[in-house]
Amino acid sequence: MTAPYYSDELVTLYLGDALDLLPTIEHVDHFIADPPYSEHVHGAARSRVMRDNDRGGKYGADFRRNVDLGFTHLTDEFRAFLAAEAARVTSRWVIVFSDTEGAHLWAEALEDNGLDYVRTGAWIKRGSTPQFSGDRPATGFESLTICHPTGRKRWNGGGAHAVWDVPIVLNRARADKSERVHPTQKPLALMGSLINQFTDFGETILDPVAGSGTTGVAAKRLGRKAILIERDEKHCEAAAHRLESEQTQLVPVTAQERFDFGALA
């Protein structure tokens, strides 16, 4: 396997393509991935740009289509590949983010590789983009397809619902003030909650499409191990910087802290 781009006591980050690197991984406890979404989602992506007024201020907004997210949409082939690799290497939970319209395709692909489909969860995207056309409801949540190998299942969430209501990561106008370093970055509070509810201290999580490394940051904060793969060097560098700045958690969190991730914004 190629040399890590970044490595510490808990997290190893590789710069490379999941198609090349995933087959070299033998075993992990959990598989958590946020792969590209459908062609429709990519094609409908918009950005909002405020217009200048004649006094040097801002008013109104222009909405531009075809925002370049920096990566291509999901293909059937890549979905099939990730599903097969997830089933091959994972001993416990498999969680895959997707647009709602594609969630059933992930469930089918993972089931086809021998995993049990358990539930489709929802991330309520508080603060997400409205429907600019105004002629239909906006998308307010993303789906999480949750699967597990056949057999006994265990999670730390008790009887909680598979719904996570967490604000999106803001993308502020000034680059030096921005909290978002990746166009589809997941909130740290969301990933922290998932990791704490589905995984145990010291276990290993695999994220083959790591983006800005949020899964690794949350894992490191919670004393989990993580293997991350990211093929874009710019995002890999951003992930490495975030991981380097994060403190390693070498003792389990207390029961009181277990589901409190308000500080992980």
N, C-alpha and C positions, 0 to 999 in steps of 0.2 A: 504494500500500500504506500501511497505517496506520503512524504513527510508532512506533518501538521503545519498549518499556517499559524496556529496559536495553540498552546497547551498549558494547562495548570493542573493543580491537584485533582480537579473534578471534571473539567471541560476540555474536550479536544475538538478543534475546528479545522476542517480541511477545505482548501480551495480546489474545486474540481467539479466534474459533472457526476451527478448521482448515478447516471447510467454506467459510469466506469467504476465508481467507488463503492456503491452499495453491494455489489456481488462479493466484495472482499471482506465484508463484515459478517461475522459468524453468529453472534448472539447478542441480544439486548433484552431488557425487561419490558420496555414500552416503546411505542412508535407514535410520535406526535408530529403531524405534518400539515403545512399550509401551502399546498401546491397551487400553481396557477389555476384560475377559474376558466369558465367556458368562453368560447369565442364571442358569444353574445355579450357577456359581462365586459370583456375587454373592449369590444367595439362601442359599448354604450358609455364608457368612462368619460367624464367631463371635468373640466376645471372651471372655477369662477374667477374672473378678473374684474376688479372694480375699475370704472371709467374715471378719467380725470375731468374735473370741471374747470371753468375758466378762471377760478380763483386759486388754483393749485391744490384743491382738495379732491375728495373722491365722492362719487355718487353712483347709484345704480350698480349694475353688474352685467358683464357679457359672459355668456356660457359657451365654452368651446368644446367641440366634440373631439374624439379620437386622441385623447391624452395618451402619450407614449409611456407605458408603465415600465419599460426597460426590459421586458421579457415577453415571450410569446404565450398565447393561450394554451390551455390544457388540450392534449390530444388523447384519443382513445388508447393509443399505444403506450403513452407515458402513464396513464391511469392503470392500465393492465400491468405494467412493469412494477409500479410502486405497490400495487396490491399484492402481487406475487412475492415481492421482497419483504413486505411487511409481515405476511403470513409465514415466510421462511425463517425470519430472524427473531420474531417477537414471542416471548413466553407469556406476556400478560396483555395489557390494554393497547389497542390500536385506535387512534383518534385522528380523523382527517377532516379538515375544514373544507367547505365548498359553498358555492352559491346553492340556494335551496333547490333550484331546478335540477341540479346535478347530483343531489345527495343520494337519490335512489341508485344512480349508476355506480357510486362508490360502494354502497351496500351490496349490490350484485357482484361487483368485481371482488370484493373481499370475501364474500360468501363462496364465490366460485373457487377460491383458493383455500377453502376449508375452515375459515373463521366463522364464529357465531356472530350474527348481527344482534346487537343488544338494544340500541336506542339511537334515535336521531335527536341530538341536543340543539340548542339555539343560543347564539350569542346576540343579545339585544344590543344593537349598536347605537347607544345614546349619543346624540350629536352628529349622526351621519347625514349625508347629503340628501336634501329633499328631492322630490320629482320636479325638475325644473319646468317641464312641459305643462304641468298642472292638470293633465288629462287622465291621470291614473294614480293610484297610491304608490308611494316610494317604497323601496326595499328597506325594511327596518331591522333585519337580522340576517345572520349567516348561519349555516347549518354545520353541525359537527356529527359525522358518522362515527359511531362508537361500536367497536367490535372486540372480540376476545377469542382466543383459542377455545375449542370445546372442552368443557370441564368446569370445575368449581371456579366461581368468580368472586372477587373481593374488591371493595373500594372503601374509601374513608369518608364518604359523603352521607352515611346514614340513609335517611329516607328523603334527602333533598331532591328537588326536581333538576332535570338536566337543562337548566336555563341559567345563563350567566348574563346579568345586566350590568355592563361595564362601558363607560364612555370610550369613544374612539381616541386614538392618539392624535393630538392636534398638530396641524401643519401651519405654524405661524408665518406671517409675511416675511419677517426678517430672518435670514438664514441662521444668524448667530443665536437667535432665540428659539429656533425650532426644536420641538420635542421629537419630531418624526424624521428618521434618517432613511426610511425605506417607504416606497409608495403604498405598500399594503401592510404596513407594520401592525402587529397585534399588540394590544395593551399589556403591559407587564402585570397588571392586576389580574387580567384574564388568564394569562399563562400560569401565573403563580397559583391561582385557585385550582386550575385543572391539574397541575402537577401535585399539589398538596392533596387533592381529593382522589386522584387515580394512582398515585405512586407512593412508594415508601422510602424513607431515609436510606441513602446509600445505593439505591437502585439506579440502573442506567437507562437513559432515554435517548432515542435516536431521532434526529430531525434532519431528513435528507435534502430539504429545501429551506435552509436556515434563514435566509434574508438578512435582517439586521441582528440576528442572534438572540431575540427575546427569550426563546425557549431555554437557551443556555444561561442567560442571565438569571432567570427565575430558578432554574435548576441549581445553579451555584449558590444562590441566596438561601435555598432550602436544603442544601446538603445532599442533593442528588448528583449523579454523574451524567454527563451528556456527551454525545457524539454528534457533531454538526457538520453538514456539508453545504457549501454554497459555491456556485460556479462563477458568480460575478465578483471580480476582485475588489471593486469599489464597495460593495456591500460586505464582503468578507473583511475588508479593512475596518469598516464601521463596527462590525460585530466584534472584532478583536479588540478594538478600543473600548467598547462597552464592557466586555468581559474582563479586561485588564483593570478597569475602574471598579469592578464589583468585588465585594468582600466574600471570601469563601466561608460557608457555614459548615462547621465540622461537628456540630452537635444538633440533635433533633430539636425542632421547635416544640414549645409546650402545647398542651391540649387547648389552652386558652387562645394561643396564637394561631392554631391550626387553620381556621377558616377566616381569619381577619387579614384581608389584603388591601385595606383601604390605603395603606402607606405605599403600596406598590404601583402607584399611578405612573 
